[in-house]
Amino acid sequence: MYELMIIGGGPAGMTAAVYAARKRLDAVLISKDLGGQAMWTGRVENYMGYQYIEGFELMSKFEDQVKQFQLEQKIGSQAMSLRRVDGGFEAVADNNERYQGKAAIIATGKRPRSLNVPGEERLKGKGLTYCAICDGPVFAGQKVAVIGGGNSALEAADDMSRIAEQVYIVSVTPFTGDKILVEKVRGASNVTAFLEHEVLSISGETLADGIEIRDMKTRKQKRLDVSGIFVEIGLMPNSDLVKGLTALNELGEIVVNCRNETDVPGLFAAGDVTNVQEKQIVISAGEGAKAALQAHKYIQRL
Amino acid sequence: MAAKEVKVYSTPTCPWCKKAKQFLDASKVTYQDFNVAQDHAARDEMVKKSSQTAVPVIIIDGEIVVGFNEPALKTKLGIK
């Protein structure tokens, strides 16, 4: 049994790992990959010490720093569940590996929210994407639909308006993003907005070829022929692994106090998966540090 | 053993494409890099061969690896 299991390898998890290693804890870092959501962030201009850095590059630096320390890493292993066992906790990963720790820090972050409509699961990566910044350029010259009305959706629509033939933006609400982005999107000649419309289904055989939408007021349905679909409807906390073990708030975030403690002794959480206000790289890193220091104190008291 | 033919289909904005190329560079693997944001013929080829629109797509002697999957790349390239 390890002294500490750190689950999740984004800014919070990697910072916790460095702090745990410096406290000479017998710790393990378990994560499907390193970098987390910060990998998808293009420009980072508010992580102190760097005037400008790409999210991907910043996470490579985090990774290098983790590697400087003696710390066991289980990368490629995604923890699916966590339960209490005698003397601590046991995590079971997707590859059926089991890990045990006297204490645990959950730093599993958030993932893109799904539409939950027919065709979505099947056409993932086959026209449908949750990463406009990555896959957007693949659809140059084609017709695409962006789903969502917030900043991420508006940014995706703005980016795509420059390279796609036609961009549809479909949102269940009026635009909720920044005014400046709304103006940009409204001003683009090849963008058509369908506000207060919901997506009913995604169609296509081997590749996506269209979406079915419905006006939420008139209930009138309409089909849009598109080869690219960008889903940008917000994020969901990756808290499923502790559901039933500890308290979650109405958003599904793990409830922690200012010492990163959950309501289960020895179970800590940090970063975007928690109810801590503001989801920022610098904040997650700080929370990861706090959680590791608290976990160290907890282990010392055992 | 003859070197394997490795093709990387990527976009300049995708972080996992950069990760994948860093891994191939570090492993001293020679590969052809297709920027599908600009090269539409390569894009069509990628979509046709892999039925995938998500980058990176890496094709090693005809075998397709989607995303940056380090264990899969290692196996297919024979890297320990």
Contacts between the chains, C-beta under 8 A, distances in Angstrom:
chain1	res1	chain2	res2	distance
A	35	B	15	7.5
A	39	B	15	4.6
A	39	B	16	7.3
A	40	B	15	6.5
A	42	B	13	7.0
A	54	B	15	7.8
A	55	B	15	7.0
A	56	B	15	3.8
A	56	B	18	5.9
A	56	B	19	7.4
A	76	B	70	7.4
A	76	B	71	6.5
A	124	B	54	7.9
A	125	B	52	5.5
A	125	B	53	6.5
A	125	B	54	3.8
A	125	B	66	6.8
A	126	B	51	6.1
A	126	B	52	6.5
A	126	B	53	6.1
A	127	B	53	5.3
A	129	B	53	6.9
A	129	B	54	6.0
A	131	B	14	7.5
A	131	B	54	7.7
A	133	B	13	5.2
A	133	B	14	7.3
A	134	B	11	6.5
A	134	B	13	6.4
A	134	B	14	3.7
A	134	B	15	7.2
A	134	B	16	7.2
A	134	B	17	7.6
A	134	B	54	7.2
A	134	B	55	6.0
A	135	B	11	7.2
A	135	B	14	7.3
A	135	B	53	6.0
A	135	B	54	5.3
A	135	B	55	6.0
A	136	B	11	7.6
A	136	B	13	7.4
A	137	B	11	4.4
A	137	B	12	7.7
A	137	B	13	6.7
A	137	B	36	6.8
A	137	B	37	3.2
A	138	B	11	6.7
A	138	B	36	5.6
A	138	B	37	7.4
A	138	B	43	5.9
A	138	B	46	8.0
A	138	B	47	7.7
A	138	B	53	5.2
A	138	B	54	8.0
A	138	B	55	6.4
A	139	B	53	7.3
A	140	B	37	6.6
A	140	B	40	6.9
A	140	B	43	7.8
A	141	B	40	7.1
A	206	B	51	4.9
A	207	B	47	7.0
A	207	B	51	6.5
A	207	B	53	7.0
A	227	B	53	8.0
A	228	B	53	7.0
